[in-house]
Amino acid sequence: MSTTPEPEPRAPRPALVFDDPLDQQTSDDTDRGWGERPEGDGAADLKRFLDEKPPHHL
């Protein structure tokens, strides 16, 4: 009688994909994340402008 444990089944390996990577859209292809802010009121826009204005524009 053998007391060796049964081997556990291995997880399947990820499949290789040979699609053209340039056909897929990346996060860089969208405008999301490039500094656009949601629509707001004029006061918020003015505050942002004053906060982000370079010192030599005073």
N, C-alpha and C positions, 0 to 999 in steps of 0.2 A: 504494500500500500504506500502510495506516495502522498506526502503532506504538502506538496508545493501548491501555492495558491493559484487560482485561475488568473491568467493575464487579463488586465482590464482593457476594454476596447479603446483604441486610440481615437482621438478627435479627428474629424476629417480635415485635411489640409486645405487651405484656401486655394481656389482655382486661379490659374493664371489667366489674365485677361489681355488679349492682344489687340484691343480696340485702339483707334487713333486717339491719343490723349488731347490733341488739339481740337477734337470735335466736342469735348466736354466743357461745360461752362464752369469757370472758377469764381471765387469770391472777388477776384480782381476785375472780372468782366462786368460787375454790377456797380451801381453808384452807391450801394450801401457801404457804410464805413469810411467814406471819403470826406467826412466833415459836414455832410448835410445834416441839418437839424430839422426836427418836425416843425410844422407851421406853428407860429406863435404870434404874440402881439407885438406891436411896434416898440413898446418899452423894453421887452426882452431883447429885441434886435439891437436897440441903442445901447443897452448894457453890455451886450456881447461885443459890439464895436468898440466901446470905450475900454473894455477889459483887454481886448486883443490888439489895440492900437500900439504900434511901436513907439518907444520913447522919443524918437526924433520927430514925431508928428504932433507933439504937444503945442 
